[in-house]
Amino acid sequence: MINDLLNIGSEIRGLAHRLESRSSYDRIHLADLLEHIGQVLKDTGTKLSLGQHPGNHRQMELLSEELYFKLAFVVGEVKAQTISKRLMQTQRVQLLCSEVATGFGALEHALLEEAATQFLDTSRYLRMN
């Protein structure tokens, strides 16, 4: 799950340069969305590290759907849907519960923080360019 989030964050970061030609309105809205995703991931990591059930899966599903609509105009509908579905799948309750059951430790928390940071950094990049 965490490696998938890292890959998705990295992939979206790689697409950010394509957005420079878009209107500031589009960039800011995508930046807001990526920031929100990053914050949800940070919250998820904190809760998991405390042994709590994160409960953010429905919120992430909605954010994943919104991400599809924001990315479709940049990378096309097929690629946007692939990214959106991958993000949505990482937040399934069963996956999160199995992650906790197999031991969510400092390494996993650090990796989840890194994934969140990728989304937050891309958000900042979009706001500045």
C-alpha positions as CSV (number, residue, x, y, z in Angstrom):
1,M,0.0,0.0,0.0
2,I,2.6,2.5,1.0
3,N,4.9,1.8,-2.0
4,D,1.8,2.4,-4.2
5,L,1.3,5.8,-2.6
6,L,4.9,6.7,-3.1
7,N,4.7,5.7,-6.8
8,I,1.5,7.6,-7.3
9,G,2.9,10.7,-5.6
10,S,6.0,10.5,-7.7
11,E,4.0,10.0,-10.9
12,I,1.9,13.0,-10.2
13,R,5.0,15.1,-9.4
14,G,6.4,14.1,-12.8
15,L,3.2,15.3,-14.5
16,A,3.3,18.7,-12.8
17,H,5.4,20.4,-15.5
18,R,2.6,19.7,-17.9
19,L,0.4,22.0,-15.9
20,E,2.5,25.1,-16.3
21,S,0.6,26.0,-19.4
22,R,-2.7,25.7,-17.7
23,S,-4.6,28.6,-16.2
24,S,-3.8,29.6,-12.7
25,Y,-7.3,28.6,-11.7
26,D,-6.7,25.0,-12.8
27,R,-3.3,24.8,-11.2
28,I,-4.6,26.2,-7.9
29,H,-7.5,23.8,-7.8
30,L,-5.3,20.8,-8.4
31,A,-2.8,22.2,-5.8
32,D,-5.6,22.4,-3.3
33,L,-6.6,18.8,-4.0
34,L,-3.1,17.5,-3.8
35,E,-2.6,19.3,-0.5
36,H,-5.8,17.8,0.8
37,I,-4.6,14.3,-0.2
38,G,-1.2,14.9,1.4
39,Q,-2.9,16.0,4.7
40,V,-5.2,12.9,4.7
41,L,-2.1,10.7,4.2
42,K,-0.3,12.4,7.1
43,D,-3.4,12.0,9.3
44,T,-3.6,8.3,8.3
45,G,0.0,7.8,9.2
46,T,-0.4,9.4,12.5
47,K,-3.5,7.3,13.4
48,L,-1.9,4.1,12.2
49,S,1.3,4.8,14.2
50,L,-0.9,5.2,17.3
51,G,-2.7,1.9,16.6
52,Q,-5.9,3.6,15.7
53,H,-8.2,2.9,12.7
54,P,-7.7,5.8,10.4
55,G,-11.3,6.0,9.0
56,N,-10.2,8.2,6.1
57,H,-11.1,5.7,3.3
58,R,-14.3,7.3,2.2
59,Q,-12.7,10.7,2.1
60,M,-9.8,9.4,0.0
61,E,-12.3,7.7,-2.4
62,L,-13.9,11.1,-3.0
63,L,-10.5,12.8,-3.4
64,S,-9.5,10.1,-5.9
65,E,-12.6,10.7,-7.9
66,E,-11.9,14.4,-7.9
67,L,-8.3,13.8,-8.9
68,Y,-9.5,12.0,-12.0
69,F,-11.4,15.1,-13.2
70,K,-8.5,17.4,-12.4
71,L,-5.9,15.2,-14.2
72,A,-8.0,14.1,-17.2
73,F,-7.5,17.4,-19.0
74,V,-3.7,17.1,-18.6
75,V,-2.9,13.4,-19.2
76,G,-6.1,12.1,-20.8
77,E,-9.0,10.2,-19.4
78,V,-7.4,6.7,-19.5
79,K,-4.2,7.7,-17.6
80,A,-6.2,9.9,-15.2
81,Q,-8.6,7.0,-14.4
82,T,-5.6,4.7,-13.9
83,I,-4.0,7.0,-11.4
84,S,-7.3,7.7,-9.6
85,K,-8.2,4.1,-9.3
86,R,-4.7,3.2,-7.9
87,L,-5.0,5.9,-5.3
88,M,-8.5,4.8,-4.4
89,Q,-7.4,1.1,-4.0
90,T,-4.6,2.1,-1.6
91,Q,-7.2,3.4,0.9
92,R,-9.4,0.3,1.2
93,V,-10.1,-0.5,4.8
94,Q,-9.0,-4.1,4.3
95,L,-5.6,-3.0,3.1
96,L,-5.2,-0.5,6.0
97,C,-6.2,-3.1,8.5
98,S,-3.8,-5.7,7.1
99,E,-1.1,-3.0,7.2
100,V,-1.7,-2.5,10.9
101,A,-2.0,-6.2,11.6
102,T,1.4,-6.9,10.0
103,G,3.0,-4.2,12.0
104,F,3.0,-0.5,11.2
105,G,6.2,0.8,12.6
106,A,8.6,3.7,12.3
107,L,9.7,2.7,8.8
108,E,6.2,2.4,7.4
109,H,5.3,5.7,9.1
110,A,8.3,7.4,7.5
111,L,7.4,6.0,4.1
112,L,3.8,7.2,4.4
113,E,5.1,10.6,5.5
114,E,7.3,10.7,2.4
115,A,4.3,9.9,0.2
116,A,2.3,12.7,1.8
117,T,5.2,15.0,1.3
118,Q,5.3,14.2,-2.4
119,F,1.7,15.4,-2.7
120,L,2.3,18.5,-0.6
121,D,5.5,19.4,-2.5
122,T,3.7,19.1,-5.9
123,S,0.9,21.2,-4.5
124,R,3.5,23.9,-3.5
125,Y,5.2,23.7,-6.9
126,L,1.8,24.2,-8.7
127,R,1.1,27.3,-6.6
128,M,4.5,28.8,-7.3
129,N,4.6,28.2,-11.1
